[in-house]
Amino acid sequence: MNLPTYTKQQLALRNGQDKPQIWVAYKGLIYDMTDSRLWRNGKHYEHWAGQDLTDELPDAPHTETVFEKFTPIAILVKPG
């Protein structure tokens, strides 16, 4: 998989507010949720776009299989 890389700071701008894109990260991959009807104005229930949602998924009513519906568009770079 030859994907571009983004930092957490770059991901944070794709929150549906600062930039029109609605991106979230999960397990090191970034997904574009812009076209998802469940993500409106950068928000999905109590979750905000532009963030790594890996640690928040256990609280969700769904499992990680939800990400299988979306194609990863980038890799989240770990700091350091």
Secondary structure, DSSP 8 states (H G I E B T S, - for coil): ----EE-HHHHHH-BSSSSS-BEEEETTEEEE-TT-TT-BTTEETTEESSSB-GGGGGGSSS-GGGGGGS-EEEEE----
